[in-house]
Amino acid sequence: MKDKLIYTFVCTIAVFLAGCGTINTVVRGDWIAKRNLNQIETSCETIPRIYSGVSYNICLLRGKPSRLSLWIAPIPQLLFVDMALSGVLDTIALPYTIYTQTSDGDIKLK
């Protein structure tokens, strides 16, 4: 029983992290963020690397609803929860994102 509970918890965390703005912009690579945001036709053209997870979530709000955005946040309030958690993760990743911002610049979406 304990193993099933741990397995369920790990799977749940993995599913939520797959939609996390910070994971999509810092860990997974620029092309993932570009593909996801272009799919929902967001009006954002670039995302700064510093606090990119929060910026990614704001761009999600500015896009048209699609199957992708509905999978990421089936309940709009979850997007705000993800934005708060992305803020925390972005703060932890701040030294790395400052370095990548100065060396690579913004994430270009268009």
C-alpha distance (Angstrom), angle and dihedral (degrees) to the residues before:
residue distance angle dihedral
M1 . . .
K2 3.80 . .
D3 3.83 91.4 .
K4 3.80 92.0 52.4
L5 3.79 90.8 49.8
I6 3.81 91.9 50.7
Y7 3.82 90.9 46.3
T8 3.81 91.1 50.6
F9 3.80 91.4 48.1
V10 3.82 92.9 50.1
C11 3.82 92.0 47.6
T12 3.80 91.2 49.2
I13 3.81 91.9 50.7
A14 3.83 90.3 48.0
V15 3.81 91.8 52.4
F16 3.81 92.6 49.3
L17 3.81 92.4 46.8
A18 3.80 90.7 52.4
G19 3.80 88.2 66.9
C20 3.80 96.4 38.8
G21 3.80 113.1 122.4
T22 3.81 94.1 -140.4
I23 3.79 92.9 50.2
N24 3.82 90.6 49.0
T25 3.81 94.2 50.4
V26 3.81 106.5 30.4
V27 3.79 105.5 29.7
R28 3.80 107.2 26.7
G29 3.79 101.7 45.1
D30 3.77 139.4 -104.7
W31 3.80 96.6 -81.4
I32 3.83 92.1 61.9
A33 3.80 92.5 56.0
K34 3.79 90.8 43.1
R35 3.82 92.7 50.7
N36 3.81 94.6 45.2
L37 3.78 95.5 47.8
N38 3.80 95.3 42.4
Q39 3.79 88.7 51.2
I40 3.79 90.7 62.0
E41 3.82 92.1 41.1
T42 3.79 96.2 -122.3
S43 3.78 119.0 -172.5
C44 3.81 91.3 -131.8
E45 3.79 114.4 111.2
T46 3.81 99.6 -175.9
I47 3.79 139.1 12.8
P48 3.80 120.9 -149.6
R49 3.79 112.3 -127.2
I50 3.81 91.4 -134.3
Y51 3.82 105.6 84.6
S52 3.79 88.4 -3.5
G53 3.82 93.5 157.3
V54 3.80 92.2 60.9
S55 3.82 90.8 43.8
Y56 3.82 89.8 49.7
N57 3.81 90.5 54.0
I58 3.82 91.5 48.5
C59 3.81 88.8 52.0
L60 3.81 88.8 50.6
L61 3.79 88.3 56.5
R62 3.81 90.7 50.4
G63 3.82 93.8 53.1
K64 3.78 132.4 84.7
P65 3.80 115.8 -92.6
S66 3.80 113.3 -99.7
R67 3.76 138.8 161.6
L68 3.81 88.9 -89.9
S69 3.78 94.5 53.0
L70 3.79 90.8 44.5
W71 3.81 90.0 53.2
I72 3.79 91.9 48.4
A73 3.78 94.2 47.8
P74 3.81 114.6 9.9
I75 3.80 88.5 169.8
P76 3.83 114.0 45.4
Q77 3.81 91.2 -138.9
L78 3.82 89.1 62.9
L79 3.79 88.8 64.1
F80 3.80 89.2 58.5
V81 3.80 90.5 48.4
D82 3.80 88.3 50.5
M83 3.80 89.4 48.8
A84 3.82 90.8 55.5
L85 3.81 92.3 46.5
S86 3.81 90.2 46.0
G87 3.80 88.3 53.6
V88 3.79 89.8 56.5
L89 3.81 93.3 45.9
D90 3.81 90.9 44.8
T91 3.80 89.5 54.2
I92 3.81 90.6 51.7
A93 3.82 90.6 48.3
L94 3.82 93.0 45.1
P95 3.84 98.0 110.5
Y96 3.81 90.7 52.1
T97 3.80 94.8 43.9
I98 3.81 92.3 48.7
Y99 3.79 88.3 54.4
T100 3.82 93.7 47.7
Q101 3.82 91.8 44.6
T102 3.80 90.9 56.1
S103 3.80 94.5 43.1
D104 3.85 102.4 36.7
G105 3.82 105.4 19.0
D106 3.80 125.2 -146.2
I107 3.80 124.6 -16.9
K108 3.80 104.6 -102.0
L109 3.80 113.9 -141.0
K110 3.80 101.9 177.9
